[in-house]
C-alpha cells in the first residue's frame, strides 16, 4: 500500500545522496527517532495506547488465576 510506496521513494532519495551527507542524515535521524520514541513511551499511560501493555498483562494474570 501507501507505506510501501513511501518507504521505497524514501530509500530511492537516500540512494542518491553522497556517503558523507548520508552519514549526517543518519545521525540526525537517529536522534529524531530516539526523541519520538521517548515521547511516545511517555505519552502511553495517558492514551489508549496503554492497552498495548495492560491487556496482555491482564490476560496473563487471568490465565494464571484460572479465570479465562
Long-range contacts (C-beta under 8 A, 24 or more apart in sequence): none
